[in-house]
Amino acid sequence: MNLKKRFNLFLVLFVFAILIPTIIILIVSFRDYSLKNATNKAHIVANIVKDGLTTHMENHIMDKRELFLSKIKRIDGVKELKILRSENVEKQFGKSIESFQKIDSLEKEVLKTGEKKSKIIETKDKVFLKVAIPYVASAYDIPNCLKCHNAKEGEVLGAISMEFDITDVRENSLVTIGKIAFLIFIIFVIGLLFINFYTKKYVGFFVNLKGIIQKAYEGDYSGRLETFKDKELSEISKGLNALFEKIERSLSSITKSVNYFINFKAKSSDPLLSVQELVYELASIYKFKNIIEKDKNKFQIYNRIIELLHNKYEIYDFIFYEIDKKSGIRKIIYNNLNEEICCSANEEINLCRAFRTQNRVISDKYLHICEASKSEKFYLCLPLKITDDYSIVLSFVTSAKNEHNRVKEIVDNLKNYLNVSKTAIETQILLEELKDLSLKDRMTGAYNRRYLDIFVKESIPKALRSGTPYSILMLDIDHFKMVNDKYGHDAGDKTIKELVNNISANIRESDVIVRFGGEEFLVLLYDCNKEDAKKVAQKIKDNFNSKKIDVGKAEIRKTVSVGISEFPKDTKQFWQAIKFADIALYRAKEEGRNKIVIYNLQMFKMTEDY
């Protein structure tokens, strides 16, 4: 039922709710009034009869009594008239004709109590009113009753009982009440029509407004109110239309603005709920951004991304790769799988299709779309280029098609978090590179003396606790000054670079090269004794000696001298161990250069507190 019908029904029910009680009240009131009026008239007639009989008695014309009573009985509406005597009066004057008639309970009660009584007697067709009025003896009345009657003051001498037919009163009451009710009904109907006519425009307005609000509730804010002739309704309609239009434009503008920053597909089709989801997601991304910007290094940020996948998206089966284009190495940051789907790309990074194309790779259309992948499962690889040299790739692997589809729906939203992570990761990489530059020799790429200070402070205490030895090689190019003097500093720089390249090619990743002086280098060999260190030094020396160095004007060969010490075997003071390697190098120079000399206390007389 629409609003208009409900409103009309309400008005009808309202009218009847007022009309029916009003008619009932009128019926009851009018009936009471009619009966009361009839009762009063009956009492008047009864009193007239009483006074008439008294007059007949005083004037000694009681023989005229029956004539008087017969005339009273002929009065319209009088059905019955009885003159009743009390027992005392009957003893004094004898019984009257009425004494032989049956006396009802009302008459008995009046004779007994001396009080006026009346009652309504209703049948299906007739209505009667019975009234009984007592004669009470009193010396103070006119005439004095006690002169003629042997009675006491206040004693009941008799009563007049009359019965009136008041059927016409009831019928007249009902007709009158019907007329009044009909008149009231006509008035209410006219009022109802007037109200309906006057409120029709308002009902139409609210019906229209309800439809607009219902559409808005369902997510459609395009609805507009109709134009009304009424000035007030027209102003309200214009105001509400302007409000809905503003809401629609604002929601659309907010959605477009937020989508400019993030790629997000809301679950709800309602623009208002969509905006709510967008704002919530934007706030979540902003919070994530604030957190990762305060992380210490890129690995903490990587862990944040992993936690995000676990906690927000409930994804656990994936591999997180970091790819260094410069070194050609792909490193696994996280792997929750029992397998790796593309091992070959760890060594040859360009085999990774996601990295090479910088586009997501999805296997559901073509299983082996990536040549490096040998997996029979569904996979989706999502790349993110951090810098020209660094990228990360997330590989999601699933066995079930529905889970694979769920991941596909998530990655667009996940990309928002990865995009804000990009700047933070790039910053950390740049900071690492800056730190690396401050700790490395710019020309050779070897670490500098500053790094050596940090290394001694952080790594040496650990080596002492674990009992891990370090062999120290001190290398120096023989007759290096001659190269600078004869061929120039560029040739000298090239010679130094060749030596560093040669050292790097013959040591492990765990070993460290430090440029200790101009052409003097320190090599720290992790977990290595002197004997093994000598073998490494021999490789370096032989390879460098055999290397032809193109210095522009000519090709030259150079030799290198090496001194070796072992920490903590030779001394528990690391700096002293470096000095011992330097002394061994000095001895190699003294013995003719191009030699490897191992530090030995018997060979060199040194003080323990050097």
C-alpha positions in Angstrom: 0.0 0.0 0.0 1.5 3.3 -1.0 1.7 6.4 1.1 -1.4 8.1 -0.4 -3.7 5.2 0.3 -2.3 4.8 3.8 -2.9 8.5 4.4 -6.5 8.3 3.2 -7.1 5.2 5.2 -5.7 7.0 8.2 -8.1 9.9 7.7 -11.1 7.6 7.4 -10.1 5.6 10.5 -9.5 8.9 12.3 -12.9 10.2 11.3 -14.7 7.0 12.4 -12.6 6.9 15.6 -14.1 10.3 16.5 -17.5 9.9 15.0 -18.4 6.5 16.6 -17.6 7.6 20.2 -19.4 10.9 19.6 -22.6 9.1 18.4 -22.4 6.7 21.4 -22.0 9.6 23.8 -25.0 11.4 22.1 -27.2 8.3 22.3 -26.4 7.7 25.9 -26.7 11.4 26.8 -29.9 12.0 24.8 -31.5 8.8 26.2 -30.6 9.8 29.8 -32.0 13.3 29.1 -35.2 11.9 27.6 -35.7 9.5 30.5 -35.0 12.1 33.0 -37.4 14.5 31.4 -40.0 11.8 31.3 -39.4 10.9 34.9 -39.8 14.6 35.9 -43.1 14.8 34.1 -44.2 11.6 35.7 -43.3 13.0 39.2 -45.3 16.1 38.4 -48.3 14.1 37.3 -48.0 11.9 40.4 -47.8 15.0 42.7 -50.8 16.5 40.9 -52.7 13.3 41.7 -51.6 13.4 45.3 -52.5 17.1 45.7 -55.9 16.5 43.9 -56.8 13.6 46.2 -55.8 15.6 49.2 -58.1 18.4 48.0 -61.0 16.0 47.5 -60.5 14.8 51.0 -60.4 18.3 52.6 -63.5 19.3 50.7 -65.3 16.1 51.6 -66.0 15.2 47.9 -64.3 11.9 48.0 -67.3 10.6 46.0 -65.8 12.5 43.1 -62.5 10.7 43.5 -63.0 8.0 40.9 -64.1 10.7 38.4 -60.9 12.5 39.0 -58.7 9.4 38.7 -60.4 8.3 35.5 -59.6 11.7 34.0 -56.0 11.3 35.0 -55.9 7.8 33.5 -57.1 9.2 30.2 -54.1 11.5 30.0 -51.9 10.4 27.0 -49.1 8.2 28.1 -50.6 7.1 31.4 -51.0 3.4 31.4 -51.8 2.6 35.0 -52.7 4.5 38.2 -53.0 3.0 41.6 -53.7 4.5 45.0 -52.0 2.4 47.7 -52.8 2.4 51.4 -50.5 1.4 54.2 -51.6 -1.2 56.7 -52.3 1.4 59.4 -54.6 3.4 57.1 -56.4 0.2 56.0 -57.1 -0.6 59.7 -58.5 2.9 60.2 -60.4 3.4 56.9 -60.6 0.0 55.4 -59.2 -1.4 52.2 -59.4 0.4 48.9 -60.1 -1.2 45.6 -56.4 -1.2 44.7 -55.6 -3.0 47.9 -56.9 -6.1 46.3 -54.5 -5.7 43.4 -51.0 -7.2 43.4 -48.3 -4.9 44.8 -44.9 -5.2 43.1 -41.5 -4.8 44.8 -41.1 -1.2 43.9 -44.4 -0.2 45.5 -43.6 -2.3 48.6 -40.3 -0.5 48.9 -41.9 2.9 48.7 -44.5 2.0 51.3 -41.7 0.7 53.5 -39.1 3.5 53.1 -41.3 6.5 52.3 -39.0 7.5 49.5 -39.9 8.2 45.9 -38.9 5.4 43.5 -38.9 5.0 39.7 -37.8 2.4 37.2 -37.7 1.8 33.4 -39.4 -1.2 32.1 -38.2 -2.0 28.5 -39.5 -4.7 26.2 -38.8 -5.3 22.5 -41.4 -2.9 21.3 -42.3 -0.7 24.3 -40.7 1.3 27.0 -42.5 2.1 30.3 -41.7 4.3 33.2 -43.1 3.4 36.6 -43.1 6.0 39.4 -44.2 5.6 43.0 -44.6 8.6 45.3 -45.4 8.1 49.1 -47.8 10.0 51.3 -45.9 10.7 54.5 -47.8 11.9 57.7 -46.8 15.2 59.0 -48.3 17.7 61.4 -46.5 20.5 59.6 -48.0 19.9 56.1 -51.1 21.7 54.8 -53.4 20.1 55.6 -52.3 18.5 58.9 -52.4 14.8 58.2 -52.4 13.8 61.8 -55.9 15.4 62.3 -57.5 12.7 60.2 -55.2 9.8 60.5 -54.2 7.9 63.5 -50.5 8.0 62.6 -47.2 9.2 63.9 -45.0 12.0 62.4 -43.2 10.7 59.3 -45.3 7.5 59.0 -46.1 6.4 55.5 -49.8 6.6 54.9 -49.9 5.3 51.4 -48.5 5.9 47.9 -49.5 6.8 44.4 -48.2 4.3 41.8 -48.3 5.3 38.1 -47.0 3.7 35.0 -46.3 5.8 31.8 -45.8 4.6 28.3 -42.7 6.5 27.0 -42.1 4.4 23.9 -42.5 7.5 21.7 -39.7 9.2 23.8 -37.3 6.5 22.8 -38.3 6.5 19.2 -38.1 10.3 19.0 -34.7 10.1 20.7 -33.4 7.6 18.2 -34.7 9.7 15.2 -33.1 12.8 16.7 -29.8 11.0 17.4 -29.8 9.6 13.8 -30.3 13.0 12.4 -27.5 14.4 14.5 -25.2 11.5 13.7 -26.0 11.9 10.0 -25.2 15.6 10.2 -22.0 14.9 12.0 -21.1 12.3 9.4 -21.8 14.7 6.6 -19.6 17.4 8.3 -16.8 14.8 8.8 -17.0 13.7 5.2 -16.8 17.2 4.0 -13.9 17.8 6.3 -12.2 14.6 5.1 -12.6 15.7 1.5 -11.3 19.1 2.3 -8.3 17.7 4.2 -7.6 15.2 1.4 -7.8 18.0 -1.2 -5.5 20.3 0.8 -3.0 17.6 1.8 -2.9 15.9 -1.7 0.1 17.9 -2.8 1.9 17.2 0.5 1.2 13.5 0.2 2.4 13.6 -3.4 5.5 15.4 -2.2 6.3 12.7 0.4 5.5 9.9 -2.0 8.0 11.4 -4.4 10.5 12.0 -1.6 10.2 8.4 -0.4 11.0 7.1 -3.9 14.1 9.4 -4.1 15.3 8.3 -0.6 14.7 4.7 -1.4 16.8 5.0 -4.6 19.5 6.8 -2.6 19.5 4.1 0.0 20.1 1.6 -2.9 23.0 3.7 -4.1 21.4 5.7 -6.8 21.7 9.4 -6.1 20.5 10.6 -9.5 16.8 10.9 -8.5 15.3 14.4 -8.3 12.0 15.7 -6.8 9.2 16.9 -9.1 8.4 20.6 -9.4 5.4 21.7 -7.3 3.2 24.8 -7.8 3.1 25.4 -4.0 5.7 27.9 -3.1 6.9 26.2 0.1 7.0 22.8 -1.5 8.8 24.2 -4.5 11.5 25.7 -2.3 11.9 22.5 -0.4 12.1 20.5 -3.6 14.7 22.8 -5.1 16.8 22.6 -1.9 16.6 18.8 -1.7 17.4 18.5 -5.4 20.4 20.7 -4.9 21.5 18.6 -1.9 21.2 15.3 -3.8 23.0 16.8 -6.8 25.8 18.0 -4.5 26.1 14.6 -2.9 26.2 12.9 -6.2 28.9 15.2 -7.6 30.9 15.0 -4.4 30.8 11.2 -4.2 31.8 11.1 -7.9 34.6 13.6 -7.4 36.0 11.9 -4.3 35.9 8.5 -6.0 37.8 9.9 -9.1 40.3 11.8 -6.8 41.1 8.7 -4.7 41.3 6.4 -7.7 43.9 8.8 -9.1 46.1 7.8 -6.3 45.2 4.2 -5.8 43.8 1.4 -8.0 40.9 0.1 -5.9 37.7 -1.8 -6.8 35.1 -1.3 -4.1 32.9 -4.3 -3.1 29.7 -2.2 -2.8 27.9 -0.6 -5.8 26.6 2.1 -3.5 28.7 5.3 -4.2 28.6 6.3 -0.5 29.7 2.9 0.7 32.3 2.8 -2.1 33.7 6.1 -0.9 33.8 4.8 2.6 35.8 1.8 1.4 38.1 4.0 -0.6 38.8 6.3 2.3 39.4 3.4 4.6 41.8 1.8 2.1 43.6 5.1 1.5 44.0 5.6 5.3 45.3 2.0 5.5 47.8 2.6 2.7 48.9 5.9 4.3 49.3 4.2 7.7 51.4 1.5 6.0 53.5 4.2 4.3 54.2 6.0 7.5 55.3 2.8 9.2 57.7 1.7 6.4 59.2 5.2 6.1 60.5 4.8 9.7 62.0 1.3 9.1 65.8 0.9 9.4 66.5 -0.9 6.2 64.9 -2.5 3.1 64.7 -5.9 4.8 62.3 -4.5 7.4 60.2 -3.1 4.6 60.2 -6.5 2.9 59.0 -8.1 6.2 56.2 -5.5 6.3 55.0 -6.6 2.8 55.1 -10.2 3.9 53.1 -9.4 7.0 50.6 -7.5 4.9 50.1 -10.5 2.7 49.6 -12.8 5.7 47.4 -10.5 7.8 45.4 -8.5 5.4 45.1 -10.8 2.4 45.6 -14.2 4.1 48.1 -15.3 1.4 50.9 -17.6 2.6 52.0 -19.5 -0.5 54.3 -17.2 -2.4 58.0 -16.5 -3.0 59.5 -13.0 -2.5 62.5 -12.3 -4.8 64.9 -9.3 -4.8 66.7 -8.9 -8.2 70.0 -7.0 -8.5 70.4 -6.2 -12.2 73.9 -4.9 -11.8 75.2 -8.1 -10.2 72.8 -10.3 -12.1 71.7 -12.1 -8.9 68.2 -12.9 -7.8 67.9 -13.4 -4.1 65.0 -15.2 -2.3 63.7 -13.1 0.6 60.8 -15.3 1.6 59.7 -18.8 0.4 56.8 -20.7 2.1 56.7 -23.3 -0.6 58.3 -26.7 -0.6 59.7 -26.0 -4.1 60.9 -23.2 -6.2 59.1 -22.8 -9.5 61.9 -21.2 -11.5 65.3 -22.0 -10.2 67.1 -21.2 -13.5 66.2 -17.5 -13.1 68.3 -17.3 -10.0 71.5 -17.3 -12.0 70.1 -15.9 -15.3 67.7 -13.1 -14.2 66.5 -12.3 -17.7 64.8 -15.8 -17.7 62.3 -14.3 -15.3 59.6 -13.0 -17.6 58.0 -10.7 -14.9 61.4 -9.0 -14.3 62.3 -8.8 -18.0 58.9 -7.3 -19.1 58.0 -5.5 -15.8 54.5 -6.8 -16.3 52.6 -9.3 -14.2 52.7 -12.9 -15.5 49.6 -15.1 -15.1 49.6 -18.8 -15.9 45.9 -19.6 -16.1 45.6 -18.9 -19.8 49.0 -20.4 -20.8 50.6 -22.6 -18.1 54.2 -22.2 -19.2 54.0 -18.6 -20.2 57.3 -18.1 -18.4 60.1 -20.2 -19.8 61.9 -20.4 -16.5 58.9 -21.9 -14.7 58.5 -25.7 -14.7 55.6 -25.8 -12.2 52.3 -27.4 -13.1 50.4 -25.3 -10.6 48.8 -21.9 -11.1 51.1 -19.0 -10.6 51.0 -15.2 -10.8 54.2 -13.1 -10.7 53.9 -9.5 -9.8 57.0 -7.3 -10.5 57.9 -3.9 -9.0 60.8 -1.9 -10.4 62.5 -0.1 -7.5 65.5 1.5 -9.3 67.2 0.9 -12.6 69.3 -1.8 -10.8 66.9 -3.2 -8.3 63.5 -4.9 -8.7 61.3 -7.2 -6.5 59.0 -10.0 -7.8 56.2 -11.7 -5.8 55.3 -15.1 -7.2 52.0 -16.5 -5.9 51.6 -20.2 -6.4 48.3 -22.0 -5.9 46.9 -25.5 -6.7 43.3 -24.5 -6.7 41.7 -22.4 -9.4 39.4 -20.5 -7.1 42.4 -19.5 -4.9 44.2 -18.4 -8.0 41.2 -16.3 -9.0 41.1 -14.8 -5.5 44.8 -13.8 -5.8 44.1 -12.2 -9.2 41.4 -10.0 -7.6 43.7 -9.0 -4.8 46.9 -8.0 -6.7 45.5 -4.7 -8.0 44.8 -3.6 -4.4 48.2 -5.1 -3.3 49.9 -3.0 -6.0 48.8 0.1 -4.1 50.8 -0.9 -1.1 53.8 -2.0 -3.3 53.8 1.4 -5.0 54.0 3.3 -1.8 56.7 0.9 -0.7 58.7 1.7 -3.7 59.9 5.1 -2.6 60.8 3.8 0.9 62.7 0.8 -0.5 64.5 3.0 -3.0 65.5 5.4 -0.2 66.9 2.5 1.8 68.8 1.3 -1.2 70.2 4.7 -1.8 71.2 5.1 1.8 72.9 1.7 1.6 74.7 2.8 -1.5 75.7 6.1 0.1 76.9 4.3 3.1 78.7 1.9 0.8 80.3 4.8 -1.1 81.5 6.4 2.2 83.1 3.1 3.1 84.6 2.2 -0.3 87.3 3.5 -2.4 85.7 5.2 -5.4 88.3 4.2 -7.9 88.8 0.5 -7.1 85.6 -0.4 -5.2 87.6 -1.8 -2.4 86.7 -0.8 1.2 88.6 2.1 2.8 90.2 2.6 6.2 86.9 3.9 7.6 85.2 0.6 6.9 88.2 -1.2 8.5 87.5 0.7 11.7 83.8 -0.5 11.7 84.9 -4.0 10.7 87.3 -4.2 13.7 84.6 -2.9 16.0 81.8 -5.2 14.9 83.3 -8.4 13.5 86.5 -9.0 15.5 84.7 -9.5 18.9 82.5 -12.1 17.3 85.6 -13.9 15.8 87.2 -13.9 19.2 84.1 -15.4 20.9 83.6 -18.1 18.2 87.4 -18.8 17.8 87.2 -18.0 14.1 90.6 -17.1 12.6 91.3 -14.3 10.1 94.4 -14.4 7.9 95.6 -11.0 6.9 97.3 -10.4 3.6 99.2 -7.1 3.1 99.9 -6.5 -0.6 102.0 -3.9 -2.3 102.8 -3.3 -6.0 106.5 -3.5 -6.6 108.1 -0.3 -8.0 104.8 1.3 -8.4 106.2 4.9 -8.3 108.0 4.1 -11.6 104.7 3.5 -13.4 103.4 6.9 -12.3 106.6 8.6 -13.2 107.0 6.9 -16.6 103.5 6.4 -17.9 101.4 8.9 -15.8 98.9 8.6 -13.0 96.2 7.1 -15.3 98.5 4.2 -16.0 99.1 3.9 -12.2 95.3 3.9 -11.5 94.8 1.2 -14.2 97.5 -0.9 -12.6 95.9 -0.6 -9.1 92.5 -1.5 -10.6 93.9 -4.6 -12.2 95.4 -5.7 -8.9 92.0 -5.3 -7.1 90.2 -7.2 -9.9 92.8 -10.0 -9.6 92.3 -10.1 -5.8 88.5 -10.2 -6.1 88.7 -13.0 -8.6 90.7 -15.2 -6.2 88.9 -14.7 -2.9 85.4 -15.6 -1.5 82.4 -13.4 -0.8 83.0 -13.6 2.9 86.5 -12.1 2.4 87.2 -8.4 2.5 89.5 -6.1 0.4 90.7 -2.8 2.0 92.7 -0.1 0.3 95.2 0.5 3.1 97.4 3.0 1.3 98.1 4.3 -2.2 99.1 1.0 -3.8 98.9 -1.0 -0.6 96.0 -3.3 0.0 94.8 -5.4 3.0 92.9 -8.7 2.4 91.0 -10.2 5.4 90.5 -13.9 4.8 87.6 -15.2 6.9 88.1 -18.6 8.8 91.5 -19.1 7.1 94.9 -20.1 8.5 98.3 -19.0 7.3 98.9 -22.1 5.1 95.7 -21.6 3.2 96.3 -17.9 3.1 99.6 -18.4 1.4 97.9 -20.5 -1.3 95.5 -17.6 -1.9 98.3 -15.1 -2.0 100.3 -17.3 -4.4 97.3 -17.3 -6.8 96.9 -13.6 -6.6 100.7 -13.0 -7.2 101.0 -15.4 -10.1 97.9 -14.2 -11.9 98.9 -10.5 -11.4 102.5 -11.2 -12.5 101.3 -12.8 -15.7 98.8 -10.0 -16.5 99.7 -7.6 -19.3 98.5 -4.1 -18.5 97.7 -1.8 -21.4 98.8 1.7 -20.3 98.3 3.3 -23.7 101.9 3.7 -24.9 102.9 0.2 -24.0 101.9 -3.0 -22.2 103.6 -3.6 -18.9 103.8 -6.3 -16.4 104.1 -5.7 -12.6 104.8 -7.9 -9.6 103.4 -7.8 -6.1 104.9 -8.5 -2.7 102.7 -10.1 0.1 103.0 -10.2 3.9 100.9 -12.6 5.9 99.8 -12.8 9.6 97.1 -14.7 11.4 94.7 -13.4 14.0 94.4 -14.4 16.8 97.2 -17.0 16.5 100.0 -14.4 16.2 98.3 -11.9 18.5 94.9 -11.2 20.0 95.2 -7.5 19.1 93.8 -7.1 15.6 95.6 -3.9 14.8 98.8 -5.6 15.9 98.1 -8.5 13.6 97.8 -5.9 10.7 101.1 -4.5 11.8 102.6 -8.0 11.8 101.4 -8.5 8.2 102.9 -5.1 7.3 106.3 -6.2 8.8 106.2 -9.4 6.8 105.5 -7.3 3.7 108.5 -5.1 4.5 110.6 -8.2 4.9 109.4 -9.4 1.4 110.5 -6.1 0.0 113.9 -6.4 1.6 114.4 -9.9 0.2 114.0 -8.6 -3.3 110.3 -8.1 -3.8 107.8 -10.4 -5.7 107.7 -12.6 -2.7 105.3 -13.9 -0.1 106.5 -13.8 3.5 104.6 -15.2 6.5 105.1 -13.5 9.8 107.1 -15.5 12.4 108.3 -14.5 15.8 111.6 -16.3 15.4 112.3 -14.4 12.2 111.4 -11.0 13.6 112.2 -9.7 17.0 109.1 -7.7 18.1 107.9 -6.4 21.4 104.5 -7.6 22.6 103.3 -4.1 23.3 104.2 -2.8 19.8 
